[in-house]
């Protein structure tokens, strides 16, 4: 897990007619760099809760760009699904804009993508950067705080799934847990799936490992 520095007080915000709770987690990463992660949640945060780990996308979520990604659509649909289910949590790591490289490198990658008609990955490589440096170690702290033994992860990103699995490696699979949907039926976006994960024997303390195991079913393609 990441090194947790502090958790802010919790405030409430209104999104439409629905009240959400919001707090901010401050972590110390490497090399000695602090970063913040927002937790926005509604309803009971309990096993099986819907969770969206949503990296910031300023160009689409704030400025409304629809030409390069569906980030805003995915976030909006995650909110819609959670509001329909009257529960859910958005985890919003503020430091992960541009796949962890920041907005300036993201804009430079957009320039190369338009100029050479290349992919995001290829653009970052041409900039001399690793295509994706996001790290999800902080999820273990958040899941532990809320005493979650199972989550339903809204994602089409294999790295987020691998991050949950990497919090541990052993444990019994809970046969009562199952995949909630096939591709596209939850978020309404192609190749987006909901995978449910069980935790066998969550143990607290620095000498104990947090052990996750995935549910059965095919894993979504990393997009």
MOGIMO-V89389 format. One record per residue. N is the residue number from 1. RES is the residue in three letters. SS is DSSP state (H for helix, E for strand, - for the rest). BURIAL is # if it has 24 or more other ideal C-beta (glycine too) atoms within 12 Angstrom, else .. Layout:
# MOGIMO-V89389
<<N:RES:SS:BURIAL> <N:RES:SS:BURIAL>>
This chain:
# MOGIMO-V89389
<<1:UNK:-:#> <2:UNK:-:#> <3:UNK:E:.> <4:UNK:E:#> <5:UNK:E:.> <6:UNK:E:.> <7:UNK:E:.> <8:UNK:-:.> <9:UNK:-:.> <10:UNK:-:.> <11:UNK:E:.> <12:UNK:E:.> <13:UNK:E:.> <14:UNK:E:.> <15:UNK:E:.> <16:UNK:-:.> <17:UNK:-:.> <18:UNK:E:.> <19:UNK:E:.> <20:UNK:E:#> <21:UNK:E:#> <22:UNK:E:#> <23:UNK:E:#> <24:UNK:E:#> <25:UNK:E:#> <26:UNK:E:#> <27:UNK:E:#> <28:UNK:E:.> <29:UNK:E:#> <30:UNK:-:.> <31:UNK:-:.> <32:UNK:-:.> <33:UNK:E:.> <34:UNK:E:.> <35:UNK:E:#> <36:UNK:E:#> <37:UNK:E:#> <38:UNK:E:#> <39:UNK:E:#> <40:UNK:E:#> <41:UNK:E:#> <42:UNK:E:#> <43:UNK:-:.> <44:UNK:-:.> <45:UNK:-:#> <46:UNK:-:.> <47:UNK:-:#> <48:UNK:-:#> <49:UNK:E:#> <50:UNK:E:#> <51:UNK:E:#> <52:UNK:E:#> <53:UNK:E:#> <54:UNK:-:#> <55:UNK:-:#> <56:UNK:-:#> <57:UNK:-:#> <58:UNK:H:.> <59:UNK:H:.> <60:UNK:H:#> <61:UNK:H:#> <62:UNK:-:.> <63:UNK:-:.> <64:UNK:-:.> <65:UNK:-:.> <66:UNK:-:.> <67:UNK:-:.> <68:UNK:-:.> <69:UNK:-:#> <70:UNK:-:#> <71:UNK:H:#> <72:UNK:H:#> <73:UNK:H:.> <74:UNK:H:#> <75:UNK:H:#> <76:UNK:H:#> <77:UNK:H:#> <78:UNK:H:#> <79:UNK:H:#> <80:UNK:H:#> <81:UNK:H:#> <82:UNK:H:#> <83:UNK:H:.> <84:UNK:H:.> <85:UNK:H:#> <86:UNK:-:.> <87:UNK:-:#> <88:UNK:E:#> <89:UNK:E:#> <90:UNK:E:#> <91:UNK:E:#> <92:UNK:E:#> <93:UNK:E:#> <94:UNK:H:#> <95:UNK:H:#> <96:UNK:H:#> <97:UNK:-:#> <98:UNK:-:#> <99:UNK:-:#> <100:UNK:-:#> <101:UNK:-:#> <102:UNK:-:#> <103:UNK:H:.> <104:UNK:H:.> <105:UNK:H:#> <106:UNK:H:#> <107:UNK:H:.> <108:UNK:H:.> <109:UNK:H:#> <110:UNK:H:#> <111:UNK:H:.> <112:UNK:H:#> <113:UNK:H:#> <114:UNK:H:.> <115:UNK:H:.> <116:UNK:H:.> <117:UNK:-:.> <118:UNK:-:.> <119:UNK:-:.> <120:UNK:H:#> <121:UNK:H:.> <122:UNK:H:.> <123:UNK:H:#> <124:UNK:H:#> <125:UNK:H:.> <126:UNK:H:.> <127:UNK:-:#> <128:UNK:-:.> <129:UNK:-:#> <130:UNK:-:.> <131:UNK:-:#> <132:UNK:-:#> <133:UNK:-:.> <134:UNK:-:#> <135:UNK:-:#> <136:UNK:-:#> <137:UNK:-:#> <138:UNK:H:#> <139:UNK:H:#> <140:UNK:H:#> <141:UNK:H:#> <142:UNK:H:#> <143:UNK:H:#> <144:UNK:H:#> <145:UNK:H:#> <146:UNK:-:#> <147:UNK:-:.> <148:UNK:-:#> <149:UNK:-:#> <150:UNK:E:#> <151:UNK:E:#> <152:UNK:E:#> <153:UNK:E:#> <154:UNK:E:#> <155:UNK:E:#> <156:UNK:-:#> <157:UNK:-:#> <158:UNK:H:#> <159:UNK:H:#> <160:UNK:H:#> <161:UNK:H:#> <162:UNK:H:#> <163:UNK:H:#> <164:UNK:H:#> <165:UNK:H:#> <166:UNK:H:#> <167:UNK:-:#> <168:UNK:-:#> <169:UNK:-:.> <170:UNK:-:.> <171:UNK:-:#> <172:UNK:-:.> <173:UNK:-:.> <174:UNK:-:.> <175:UNK:-:.> <176:UNK:-:.> <177:UNK:-:#> <178:UNK:-:.> <179:UNK:-:#> <180:UNK:-:#> <181:UNK:-:#> <182:UNK:-:.> <183:UNK:-:#> <184:UNK:-:.> <185:UNK:-:.> <186:UNK:-:#> <187:UNK:-:#> <188:UNK:-:.> <189:UNK:-:#> <190:UNK:-:.> <191:UNK:-:.> <192:UNK:-:#> <193:UNK:E:#> <194:UNK:E:#> <195:UNK:E:#> <196:UNK:E:#> <197:UNK:E:#> <198:UNK:E:#> <199:UNK:E:#> <200:UNK:-:#> <201:UNK:-:.> <202:UNK:-:#> <203:UNK:-:.> <204:UNK:-:.> <205:UNK:-:.> <206:UNK:-:.> <207:UNK:-:.> <208:UNK:-:.> <209:UNK:-:.> <210:UNK:-:#> <211:UNK:-:#> <212:UNK:E:#> <213:UNK:E:#> <214:UNK:E:#> <215:UNK:-:#> <216:UNK:-:.> <217:UNK:-:.> <218:UNK:-:.> <219:UNK:-:#> <220:UNK:-:#> <221:UNK:-:.> <222:UNK:-:.> <223:UNK:-:.>>
